[in-house]
Amino acid sequence: MGGDARFKRSENDFSNLFARDLLPAKNGEEPTMQFLLEVVEILTNYVKKTFDRSTKVLDFHHPHQLLEGMEGFNLELSEQPESLEQILVDCRDTLKYGVRTGHPRFFNQLSTGLDIVGLAGEWLTSTANTNMFTYEIAPVFVLMEQLTLKKMREIVGWPDGEGDGIFSPGGAISNMYSVMIARYKFFPEVKTKGMTAAPRLILFTSEHSHYSIKKASAALGLGTENLILLKTDERGRVIPADLEAKVIEAKQKGSVPLFVNATAGTTVYGAFDPINEIADICEKYNIWLHVDGAWGGGLLMSRKHRHKLSGVERANSVTWNPHKMMGVPLQCSAILVRERGLLQGCNSMCAGYLFQPDKQYDVTYDTGDKAIQCGRHVDIFKFWLMWKAKVCTITFLCKHQLCTNTTAPSCFCTVHSIPKVAPKIKAMMMESGTTMVGYQPQGEKVNFFRMVISNPAATMSDIDFLIEEIERLGQDL
Ligand SMILES: *Cc1c(COP(=O)(O)O)cnc(C)c1O
């Protein structure tokens, strides 16, 4: 903590201190400092333990156990204010019974890892506690967002980074934006008149694509039956000829093909759809092309791997989740749009209490009306900070990461012939808390482990550990 006495944590008794003693209370400064230093101690201890292989990934309890209450830790909301001592215990125990997603042996999700600079960014963001809707109250963050989005568009390959975009609460929402904007581009009157102003619109996506595309078609009133699934090859990539055949078929039926989603890094196989070939078809039939790079978008930062997304610059919109492969703390997802003005046109409502046109500054920086949200969390700062801390030129932000689930399914799936094996092993794995990996069936394949490695803390030995652990746990089955 350094030598400055002001920042020394003293052995404090928090049992007689309450929230009302903290700032803005009179003389609240001292208890506030002591309390926050204690919290920081808890958090930094957690960070240390996260990277310690002798600790468990999780201390699993069933919902009823946690609901009944653990020793000293009760989820019930109390009638009376609790002392700060209890509040600190609650902080400690909340972390204790949670899952260490940054642990080197956590492989359960596409978003893993605990980036220290990103964490610092998130702490600062919470401290600033502002809202992204206007420049008025988030001047620095709004500019950071504009600048970073432009950089991302340059990396996508749009001339001079032209275009538009916004950070959204995750890839599913970013994908939903893409469908909305596509519809607005071709049928702007839907904004005011609703779906009766449009013909029957058809969307196309891979059978391996993320379910959020389907969710978007339901939520936006297009209907899940109007989402056509495309066949994939043996590595899980869309077969372009199948797209063209289905586009022609839809047109013959009198429907209007509106939107094609190409996935750059599918959620299960890590497959990259052939964007150029899909773009040819979209151009031929005048269809919006979206690239869902929620997972694989991070590879655009890599000179070595960005070819997997070649043709991405031909997309009309791109989803890119820095909170996945790039290890930015949750949440951080961007929707990038090639044509400027569509986001604004599609979503703006010009609320008079927020977006007054007669402010003293350039109100084009009041970007909040482009969003479907009103208030919007500051997701940009941690990302901007990490970018600054790690890359001077556009190279490879996740250089040290063993990125991606590769494109060959056999490399990452431990395929078992019996569907019950993987869930059984996973259950034992969670009870023992030593490691975590996801499982699922896919098409004809029964449950297999979806082995995704994007945690920068993981080494080869952790992967060996996981495999040995699967073997050990499965021994008695
Ligand atoms: C994870 C993922 C999404 C959804 O992103 P969230 O941030 O979880 O909403 C969408 N598409 C793909 C390909 C993904 O891997």
The ligand as an SDF file (V2000), in Angstrom:
LIG
                    3D

 15 15  0  0  0  0  0  0  0  0999 V2000
  -21.3970  -15.3320  -27.6170 C   0  0  0  0  0  0  0  0  0  0  0  0
  -21.9140  -15.1360  -28.9610 C   0  0  0  0  0  0  0  0  0  0  0  0
  -22.9970  -14.2780  -29.1840 C   0  0  0  0  0  0  0  0  0  0  0  0
  -23.7500  -13.6280  -28.0550 C   0  0  0  0  0  0  0  0  0  0  0  0
  -22.9500  -12.6920  -27.3950 O   0  0  0  0  0  0  0  0  0  0  0  0
  -23.3720  -12.1830  -25.9260 P   0  0  0  0  0  0  0  0  0  0  0  0
  -22.3750  -11.1260  -25.6410 O   0  0  0  0  0  0  0  0  0  0  0  0
  -23.2700  -13.3570  -25.0230 O   0  0  0  0  0  0  0  0  0  0  0  0
  -24.7670  -11.6530  -26.0230 O   0  0  0  0  0  0  0  0  0  0  0  0
  -23.4190  -14.0750  -30.4920 C   0  0  0  0  0  0  0  0  0  0  0  0
  -22.7880  -14.6870  -31.5090 N   0  0  0  0  0  0  0  0  0  0  0  0
  -21.7420  -15.5230  -31.3290 C   0  0  0  0  0  0  0  0  0  0  0  0
  -21.0940  -16.1460  -32.5200 C   0  0  0  0  0  0  0  0  0  0  0  0
  -21.2690  -15.7820  -30.0530 C   0  0  0  0  0  0  0  0  0  0  0  0
  -20.2400  -16.6230  -29.8810 O   0  0  0  0  0  0  0  0  0  0  0  0
  1  2  1  0
  2  3  1  0
  2 14  2  0
  3  4  1  0
  3 10  2  0
  4  5  1  0
  5  6  1  0
  6  7  2  0
  6  8  1  0
  6  9  1  0
 10 11  1  0
 11 12  2  0
 12 13  1  0
 12 14  1  0
 14 15  1  0
M  END
$$$$
